[in-house]
Amino acid sequence: MYDVVIIGAGPAGSNLARLIGKKLKVLIIDKRDMENESPGNHLSKCCGGLLAPDAQKMIAKLGLGMPKDILVDPQLFAVRTIDLTNNLERLYQRFYWNMDRDKFDKWLVSIIPPEVEKKFNAMFKSFIEIPEGYEVQYLCNGESLSVKTKILIGADGGFSKVRNLMNKEGNFPERYIAIQEWFECADKIPYFTAIFDEEITDFYSWIIPKENYLLLGSALRPKENTREKYECLKSKLINLGFNFEHKVKTESAHIYRPREVSQFYVGRGRIAFIGEAAGAISPSSAEGISYALKSSLYLAESLEKGMDGFVERYQKKVRNIKVNLFMKNLKSPAMYQPFVRKLAMKSGLQSIK
């Protein structure tokens, strides 16, 4: 019998395990191999690997120092914004840490206390309610296993299986499919590129340089010719001079985009959600690491006063996340309505030459 079982060892799940692991009996489960270098295991997070200022601030607040070998060249201080709909382009100053996302996740796992039990290469299957809490079923090395826990935490990202099983008819955030391809690239591009084109998606696309590679990604609506639209995006960018000849790999993942504060859901009873599984992800930029770290910190603080009523305490603590999501949605029209975006970019406000 565990006190807490956490499904997902991304930033949210790992940070929660780190914060509560010495006080409670904790098990964390993830489908990836989070402790070994395993070339045969191709499961990795589909992510651009940029640490935004809000996430940097949370790392500072948690009192952590990130190892330098997680960072990759080049470090980025500008965003090149390409508006294909309005045929406009601007450069804006921004500050990101460019990093290896797989190494970042493994670093967070490495600082989890040794008291925490870990099950990696393990696939969460389902859970049932029992008098003591919940019985969790998962698959590991081809064997079906189960454990009992007083509290269950969903930290399993967009399209959270825990959330789907618990709340089948719930008010879920809009779902998108992120497709990202890696290309060999000898040219050093010193900026992050954000691309807007309503013909491709009502969200956005991106290009990120990373060592000797160039990452091209796009957040696309599912079941709306996603692959064809991605290829159309690639063709348009090739016409602008980008080179996507030598593809190395393709990644994809479901991501949430909360359009209403009510789509942010913390859980009920003795089940709680953190990070993107809760719907804590920016609706304007899809940045999620800062929310993952913040929500897991709030949940850890809520558990300090005991297990009884911890979800209600957590609900109160996340009010500032809800306000932040509300403000991000107010900001979205300036980015995602072509006419408003055209006015903003033509003004040149805050842009650099």
C-alpha positions as CSV (number, residue, x, y, z in Angstrom):
1,M,0.0,0.0,0.0
2,Y,1.5,3.3,-1.1
3,D,0.6,6.7,0.1
4,V,0.9,8.2,-3.4
5,V,1.2,6.7,-6.9
6,I,2.2,9.2,-9.6
7,I,1.5,8.4,-13.2
8,G,4.1,10.2,-15.4
9,A,7.7,11.2,-14.7
10,G,7.9,14.4,-16.6
11,P,8.7,17.7,-14.9
12,A,5.3,17.7,-13.0
13,G,5.5,14.1,-11.7
14,S,9.3,14.2,-11.0
15,N,9.1,17.5,-9.1
16,L,6.2,16.2,-7.0
17,A,8.0,13.0,-6.2
18,R,11.1,15.0,-5.2
19,L,9.1,17.3,-2.9
20,I,7.1,14.6,-1.1
21,G,9.3,11.5,-1.4
22,K,10.9,11.7,2.0
23,K,7.7,12.2,3.9
24,L,5.3,9.8,2.1
25,K,5.6,6.3,0.6
26,V,5.6,7.1,-3.2
27,L,5.7,5.1,-6.4
28,I,6.2,6.9,-9.8
29,I,5.4,5.1,-13.1
30,D,6.5,6.1,-16.6
31,K,6.5,4.4,-19.9
32,R,9.9,5.8,-20.8
33,D,13.3,4.5,-19.6
34,M,14.2,7.5,-17.4
35,E,17.4,6.3,-15.8
36,N,19.5,4.8,-18.5
37,E,21.0,5.8,-21.9
38,S,19.0,3.5,-24.1
39,P,19.3,4.0,-27.9
40,G,16.8,1.3,-28.5
41,N,14.1,3.1,-26.5
42,H,12.8,5.8,-28.9
43,L,10.2,7.1,-26.5
44,S,10.9,10.8,-25.9
45,K,8.9,13.9,-25.2
46,C,7.9,15.7,-28.4
47,C,9.1,19.2,-27.3
48,G,11.1,22.0,-28.7
49,G,13.3,22.0,-25.6
50,L,13.2,25.7,-24.8
51,L,13.0,26.9,-21.2
52,A,11.0,30.1,-21.1
53,P,11.5,32.8,-18.5
54,D,8.5,31.7,-16.4
55,A,10.0,28.2,-16.2
56,Q,13.5,29.6,-15.4
57,K,11.8,31.6,-12.5
58,M,10.2,28.4,-11.1
59,I,13.5,26.6,-11.2
60,A,15.0,29.4,-9.2
61,K,12.1,29.4,-6.8
62,L,12.6,25.7,-6.2
63,G,16.2,26.3,-5.3
64,L,17.5,24.2,-8.1
65,G,20.6,24.7,-10.3
66,M,20.5,23.1,-13.7
67,P,23.6,21.2,-14.9
68,K,25.3,22.9,-17.9
69,D,25.4,19.7,-19.9
70,I,21.7,19.9,-20.3
71,L,22.1,23.1,-22.4
72,V,22.7,22.9,-26.1
73,D,24.0,25.5,-28.7
74,P,22.9,28.0,-29.6
75,Q,21.4,29.9,-26.6
76,L,18.6,32.0,-28.0
77,F,17.8,35.7,-27.4
78,A,15.5,36.5,-30.2
79,V,12.3,35.2,-31.8
80,R,11.8,35.6,-35.6
81,T,8.1,35.9,-36.2
82,I,6.9,34.9,-39.7
83,D,3.3,35.7,-40.5
84,L,2.6,33.8,-43.7
85,T,-1.0,34.8,-43.8
86,N,-0.2,38.6,-43.9
87,N,3.3,38.2,-45.5
88,L,5.0,40.0,-42.6
89,E,8.1,39.3,-40.6
90,R,9.5,40.8,-37.3
91,L,12.3,40.1,-34.8
92,Y,11.6,40.3,-31.1
93,Q,14.0,40.0,-28.2
94,R,13.2,37.1,-25.9
95,F,15.3,35.0,-23.5
96,Y,15.2,31.2,-23.7
97,W,17.5,28.4,-22.4
98,N,18.0,26.0,-25.3
99,M,18.3,22.5,-23.8
100,D,18.1,18.8,-24.5
101,R,14.6,17.9,-23.2
102,D,15.4,14.3,-22.6
103,K,18.4,15.2,-20.4
104,F,16.3,17.7,-18.6
105,D,13.6,15.2,-17.7
106,K,16.3,12.6,-16.6
107,W,18.0,15.2,-14.5
108,L,14.7,15.9,-12.6
109,V,14.3,12.1,-12.1
110,S,17.9,11.9,-10.8
111,I,17.2,14.3,-7.9
112,I,14.2,12.3,-6.7
113,P,14.9,11.0,-3.2
114,P,16.1,7.3,-3.1
115,E,13.1,6.5,-0.9
116,V,10.8,6.9,-3.9
117,E,10.2,3.7,-5.8
118,K,10.3,4.0,-9.6
119,K,8.8,1.8,-12.3
120,F,10.1,2.8,-15.7
121,N,9.4,1.1,-19.1
122,A,6.0,0.6,-17.5
123,M,2.6,1.4,-19.1
124,F,-0.3,2.6,-16.9
125,K,-3.4,0.7,-17.9
126,S,-6.3,1.6,-15.5
127,F,-7.4,2.0,-11.9
128,I,-10.4,1.0,-9.7
129,E,-11.6,2.4,-6.5
130,I,-11.2,0.3,-3.4
131,P,-12.0,1.0,0.3
132,E,-8.4,2.1,1.1
133,G,-8.1,4.2,-2.0
134,Y,-7.3,2.9,-5.5
135,E,-5.8,-0.2,-7.1
136,V,-3.6,0.8,-10.1
137,Q,-3.0,-1.7,-12.9
138,Y,0.1,-1.3,-15.2
139,L,2.1,-3.4,-17.6
140,C,5.9,-3.9,-17.1
141,N,8.1,-6.1,-19.1
142,G,5.1,-7.8,-20.6
143,E,3.7,-8.6,-17.1
144,S,0.4,-7.2,-15.7
145,L,0.9,-5.8,-12.2
146,S,-1.1,-3.9,-9.7
147,V,-0.5,-1.8,-6.6
148,K,-2.7,-0.2,-4.0
149,T,-2.5,3.5,-3.1
150,K,-4.3,6.0,-0.9
151,I,-3.8,8.8,-3.4
152,L,-3.5,8.7,-7.2
153,I,-1.8,11.6,-9.2
154,G,-2.3,12.1,-12.9
155,A,0.9,13.7,-14.3
156,D,0.6,12.0,-17.7
157,G,0.4,15.0,-19.9
158,G,-1.9,15.9,-22.8
159,F,-4.6,13.3,-23.4
160,S,-4.1,12.1,-19.8
161,K,-5.3,8.5,-19.5
162,V,-5.9,9.0,-15.8
163,R,-8.2,12.0,-16.5
164,N,-10.0,10.2,-19.3
165,L,-10.8,7.2,-17.1
166,M,-11.9,9.4,-14.2
167,N,-13.9,12.0,-16.0
168,K,-15.1,10.6,-19.4
169,E,-17.6,13.4,-20.0
170,G,-15.6,16.2,-18.5
171,N,-14.8,19.6,-19.9
172,F,-11.5,18.8,-21.5
173,P,-9.2,21.4,-23.2
174,E,-9.1,21.4,-27.0
175,R,-6.7,18.7,-28.2
176,Y,-4.0,19.2,-30.8
177,I,-1.4,17.0,-32.4
178,A,2.1,18.3,-32.3
179,I,4.3,16.9,-35.1
180,Q,8.0,17.7,-35.0
181,E,10.8,16.6,-37.3
182,W,14.6,16.8,-36.9
183,F,16.8,17.7,-39.8
184,E,20.6,17.8,-40.1
185,C,21.6,21.4,-40.6
186,A,25.1,22.9,-40.9
187,D,23.9,26.5,-40.8
188,K,23.7,28.1,-37.4
189,I,20.4,30.0,-37.0
190,P,20.6,32.3,-33.9
191,Y,16.9,32.6,-33.1
192,F,13.7,30.7,-32.4
193,T,11.2,31.1,-35.3
194,A,7.4,31.3,-34.7
195,I,5.2,30.8,-37.8
196,F,1.6,31.8,-38.1
197,D,-0.5,30.6,-41.1
198,E,-4.3,30.0,-40.8
199,E,-4.1,27.7,-43.8
200,I,-2.0,25.3,-41.7
201,T,-3.3,25.7,-38.2
202,D,-5.2,28.1,-35.9
203,F,-2.3,27.6,-33.4
204,Y,1.3,28.0,-34.5
205,S,4.4,26.3,-35.9
206,W,8.0,26.7,-34.9
207,I,11.6,26.2,-36.0
208,I,14.3,25.7,-33.4
209,P,18.1,25.3,-33.9
210,K,19.7,22.6,-31.7
211,E,23.4,21.8,-32.1
212,N,23.7,20.5,-35.7
213,Y,20.0,20.0,-36.1
214,L,17.0,22.1,-37.0
215,L,13.6,21.2,-35.5
216,L,10.4,22.0,-37.5
217,G,7.2,21.5,-35.5
218,S,3.5,22.4,-35.7
219,A,0.5,22.1,-33.4
220,L,-2.3,20.9,-35.7
221,R,-5.9,20.1,-35.2
222,P,-6.5,16.3,-35.2
223,K,-8.5,14.6,-38.0
224,E,-8.0,17.7,-40.3
225,N,-5.4,16.4,-42.8
226,T,-2.7,16.9,-40.2
227,R,0.1,15.3,-42.2
228,E,-0.9,17.1,-45.5
229,K,-0.9,20.4,-43.7
230,Y,2.5,19.7,-42.1
231,E,3.9,19.0,-45.5
232,C,2.3,22.1,-46.9
233,L,4.0,24.1,-44.1
234,K,7.3,22.6,-45.0
235,S,6.9,23.5,-48.7
236,K,6.1,27.1,-47.8
237,L,9.2,27.4,-45.6
238,I,11.5,25.8,-48.3
239,N,10.3,28.6,-50.6
240,L,11.5,31.1,-48.0
241,G,15.0,29.5,-48.0
242,F,14.9,26.9,-45.2
243,N,16.6,23.5,-45.9
244,F,14.7,20.4,-44.8
245,E,16.6,17.8,-46.9
246,H,18.2,15.4,-44.4
247,K,15.5,14.2,-42.0
248,V,16.7,12.4,-38.9
249,K,13.5,11.5,-37.0
250,T,9.9,12.4,-36.5
251,E,8.1,12.9,-33.1
252,S,4.5,13.5,-32.3
253,A,2.3,14.0,-29.2
254,H,-1.1,15.1,-28.1
255,I,-1.2,18.5,-26.5
256,Y,-3.9,20.4,-24.7
257,R,-5.0,24.0,-25.4
258,P,-7.3,25.3,-22.6
259,R,-9.6,28.0,-24.0
260,E,-11.6,28.3,-20.7
261,V,-10.5,28.4,-17.1
262,S,-13.1,25.7,-16.4
263,Q,-11.0,23.3,-18.5
264,F,-8.3,23.4,-15.9
265,Y,-9.2,20.5,-13.6
266,V,-7.4,19.6,-10.3
267,G,-9.3,16.4,-9.5
268,R,-11.6,15.2,-6.8
269,G,-11.7,12.9,-3.8
270,R,-8.2,11.4,-3.6
271,I,-7.2,11.8,-7.3
272,A,-5.4,15.0,-8.4
273,F,-3.9,16.3,-11.6
274,I,-0.8,18.3,-12.2
275,G,0.9,19.9,-15.2
276,E,-0.6,19.4,-18.6
277,A,-2.9,16.6,-17.3
278,A,-4.7,19.2,-15.3
279,G,-4.9,21.5,-18.4
280,A,-2.1,23.7,-17.1
281,I,-0.4,24.8,-20.4
282,S,-0.3,28.1,-22.1
283,P,-3.1,28.6,-24.6
284,S,-1.0,31.1,-26.5
285,S,2.5,29.5,-26.7
286,A,1.9,25.8,-25.5
287,E,4.6,26.4,-22.8
288,G,4.0,23.9,-20.1
289,I,7.1,23.4,-17.9
290,S,6.5,26.4,-15.7
291,Y,3.0,25.2,-15.0
292,A,4.2,21.7,-14.4
293,L,6.7,22.9,-11.7
294,K,4.2,25.3,-10.2
295,S,1.3,22.9,-9.9
296,S,3.4,20.1,-8.5
297,L,4.8,22.6,-5.9
298,Y,1.3,23.6,-4.9
299,L,0.1,20.0,-4.6
300,A,3.1,19.1,-2.5
301,E,2.3,22.1,-0.2
302,S,-1.3,20.9,0.0
303,L,-0.2,17.4,1.1
304,E,1.9,18.9,4.0
305,K,-1.2,19.2,6.1
306,G,-2.2,15.6,5.6
307,M,-4.2,13.6,3.0
308,D,-7.6,14.5,4.2
309,G,-8.9,17.5,2.2
310,F,-5.7,17.9,0.2
311,V,-7.6,18.4,-3.1
312,E,-9.6,21.3,-1.6
313,R,-6.4,22.9,-0.4
314,Y,-4.8,22.4,-3.8
315,Q,-7.8,24.0,-5.5
316,K,-7.3,27.2,-3.5
317,K,-3.5,27.3,-4.2
318,V,-3.9,27.1,-8.0
319,R,-6.1,30.2,-8.3
320,N,-3.2,32.2,-9.6
321,I,-2.7,29.5,-12.3
322,K,-6.3,30.0,-13.3
323,V,-5.8,33.8,-13.5
324,N,-2.7,33.3,-15.6
325,L,-4.5,31.1,-18.0
326,F,-7.3,33.6,-18.2
327,M,-4.8,36.4,-19.1
328,K,-3.1,34.2,-21.7
329,N,-6.5,33.7,-23.4
330,L,-7.0,37.5,-23.4
331,K,-3.6,37.8,-25.1
332,S,-4.3,35.2,-27.7
333,P,-6.4,37.3,-30.2
334,A,-3.4,39.6,-30.8
335,M,-1.5,36.5,-31.9
336,Y,-4.1,34.4,-33.6
337,Q,-6.5,36.7,-35.2
338,P,-4.9,37.6,-38.6
339,F,-6.1,41.2,-38.7
340,V,-5.1,42.0,-35.1
341,R,-1.8,40.3,-35.6
342,K,-1.2,42.3,-38.8
343,L,-1.8,45.6,-36.9
344,A,0.5,44.5,-34.0
345,M,3.3,43.5,-36.3
346,K,3.0,46.5,-38.7
347,S,3.3,48.8,-35.7
348,G,6.8,47.4,-35.0
349,L,6.1,47.8,-31.3
350,Q,8.9,46.1,-29.2
351,S,10.5,44.7,-32.3
352,I,14.2,44.9,-33.0
353,K,16.1,45.3,-36.3
